[in-house]
Amino acid sequence: MSQLNVTIPPALRSWVDHRIAEGRYSSASDLVRDLLRRDQEAAEEEIEWLRGLIAEGLASGVSDKDAKTVLRDIMAERPARRG
């Protein structure tokens, strides 16, 4: 394995120490590896979600409407934001 040194503020170090003390992780390295794996999985899920949206768009065909009309239709379907 390769080594990576990371500097973190004291509050984060306390959090790491707390998580280790809980017994879920055996070391800071174990915690960081788990967080990185989770981030990698989330990124892969996002890519698959985007691929699904792209496939859906390609399967929907080409519209005869101009871009302004399409945008206007989308905005009309979207509920107004409440501020």
C-alpha positions as CSV (number, residue, x, y, z in Angstrom):
1,M,0.0,0.0,0.0
2,S,1.1,3.6,-0.5
3,Q,1.2,6.1,2.2
4,L,-0.6,9.5,2.2
5,N,-0.1,12.1,4.9
6,V,-3.0,14.5,5.6
7,T,-3.1,17.5,8.0
8,I,-6.5,18.1,9.7
9,P,-7.6,20.6,12.3
10,P,-7.9,19.5,16.0
11,A,-11.7,19.3,15.9
12,L,-11.5,16.7,13.0
13,R,-8.8,14.8,14.8
14,S,-11.1,14.6,17.9
15,W,-13.8,13.2,15.7
16,V,-11.5,10.6,14.2
17,D,-10.4,9.6,17.7
18,H,-14.0,9.4,18.9
19,R,-15.0,7.1,16.0
20,I,-12.0,4.9,16.8
21,A,-12.9,4.8,20.4
22,E,-16.4,3.6,19.5
23,G,-14.8,0.5,18.1
24,R,-16.1,0.8,14.5
25,Y,-12.6,1.6,13.1
26,S,-9.3,0.2,14.3
27,S,-7.3,3.2,13.2
28,A,-7.5,6.6,11.4
29,S,-6.3,4.9,8.2
30,D,-9.2,2.4,8.5
31,L,-11.6,5.3,8.8
32,V,-10.2,7.2,5.9
33,R,-10.2,4.1,3.7
34,D,-13.9,3.5,4.5
35,L,-14.8,7.1,3.7
36,L,-12.9,7.0,0.4
37,R,-14.6,3.8,-0.6
38,R,-18.0,5.3,0.2
39,D,-17.2,8.4,-1.8
40,Q,-16.1,6.2,-4.7
41,E,-19.3,4.2,-4.6
42,A,-21.4,7.4,-4.4
43,A,-19.5,8.8,-7.5
44,E,-20.2,5.6,-9.4
45,E,-23.9,5.7,-8.5
46,E,-24.1,9.3,-9.7
47,I,-22.4,8.3,-13.0
48,E,-24.9,5.5,-13.5
49,W,-27.8,7.9,-12.7
50,L,-26.5,10.4,-15.2
51,R,-26.1,7.6,-17.8
52,G,-29.7,6.6,-17.2
53,L,-30.9,10.2,-17.8
54,I,-28.8,10.4,-21.0
55,A,-30.3,7.1,-22.2
56,E,-33.8,8.4,-21.4
57,G,-33.1,11.6,-23.3
58,L,-31.7,9.8,-26.4
59,A,-34.6,7.4,-26.4
60,S,-37.1,10.2,-26.3
61,G,-36.2,11.3,-29.8
62,V,-35.8,14.7,-31.4
63,S,-38.3,17.4,-30.7
64,D,-39.7,19.7,-33.4
65,K,-40.0,22.5,-30.9
66,D,-37.4,25.3,-30.7
67,A,-35.2,25.6,-27.6
68,K,-37.2,28.6,-26.2
69,T,-40.5,26.7,-26.4
70,V,-39.0,23.6,-24.7
71,L,-37.5,25.8,-21.9
72,R,-40.9,27.6,-21.5
73,D,-42.7,24.2,-21.3
74,I,-40.2,23.0,-18.6
75,M,-40.6,26.1,-16.6
76,A,-44.4,25.9,-16.8
77,E,-44.3,22.3,-15.4
78,R,-42.1,23.2,-12.5
79,P,-43.8,24.5,-9.4
80,A,-42.9,28.0,-8.3
81,R,-40.2,28.2,-5.7
82,R,-41.3,29.3,-2.3
83,G,-38.8,31.7,-0.7
